[in-house]
C-alpha cells in the first residue's frame, strides 16, 4: 500500500445532524487508495451515520468531503451520477429486490449505468456469482437464500461494476463465525484482485483485526483513534481498551441532564448517538 | 483502446492497446467475435493492455466459448499481472490457455 498518494476519500470537519441532534461533531479522516479502512465503535457511536455520509447518501451540516479527488459539494447531478458508478455498496440487510432473481439483482447496476450487450452482462454476473461462491444460484429468488448467501449476493452486486471504492455495512452481522470469516476472506480477495479501496463498518473485533489496514474508532460522534490494528492493540486509552475487551460503555451521568432526559425537559442534553 | 489484427502461421492475432473497461469492452468484444467468426485459431494479445475490467474479461470468455464450439484454439498472450488477478478471482486462469508470447502460442 502506498501512503504518499492522494486519498480516495478525504473528510474534513464533518458535522452531521439528525433533526436537531448533532451526531458527528467534526470528523476528519482519510482513506488511502487500495486501503481497507474499518470503522468501529460502540452502539450509537455514529459509525453508520459516518458511513452514510461517506457514501454521499446524507446531507451534512458542515465540513468538506472529497471522493476520488472530487469535492462532492461541487458536483452536478450528472457528475454525482457518474461518481456513483465508481462506488459499490454492500448494505447490511443485503437490500436485494425480492421480486427479482439473484442474477437480476446483481445485474441491476449494469442496466442502470451501462449499455453493454446482454451476453456480456450475463457472463459478468455469472463470474461475480462464482467469485462469491454462489455459482449456479443466479436463478433463485432472494427468499430462497440463507442469510450468508444474501450477504454474498449483495457483495456480488456491489462489485459488479468493478468499483474503485467498496462500502460494506456490517458484513458479518448475524452470521455464524465460519461464514463471517469466509466473508472477510472475500473482502481481502476482492481488494487484491480488483485493487479496490474498501471501507467496512463493523462491530466484530475479529473481523476488523483480520481485514483492516487501519481502524477508525468512533466514540460518541468523535474520532477516538485512527491507527493500524497493532497500534490500536497497543493503545493505553481506556475507552479503546473497553472496546477491545468488550466491556460495556458506562456513560458519565450528569444528574441534571439525565433527569431532564427522562422527563423530556432537556431535549437531547448529554445524549450522543 | 486500439485494436490490430494480423495473421501469422494460420492464426489470427488480435492485439489490444490501452485499457479495456466498460467504455471500450464492446469494441474488444466485436474484434474478438469477428476474429473467431473467421474459423481460425485466435490469439488475444494483451501485452499492450494496462487494465482490463470484468466486462473485458467477459468478452474474452464469450469469444473463447465460441472458438471452442468451433474446435478452434483461443489463447491469451502476455497477460499482465492486473489482468491475471482478475482472471484468478473468477478462477478463469484454470480455463484459458495463457502463453507468454506469440511464438509460445504457435507451438501449442
Interface residues (C-beta under 8 A of the other chain):
Chain A: X113 X114 X115 X116 X117 X119 X120 X121 X123 X124 X127 X128 X130 X131 X160 X161 X162 X189 X190 X192 X193 X194 X195
Chain B: X22 X25 X26 X29 X53 X54 X55 X57 X58 X59 X61 X62 X82 X85 X86 X88 X89 X90 X91 X92
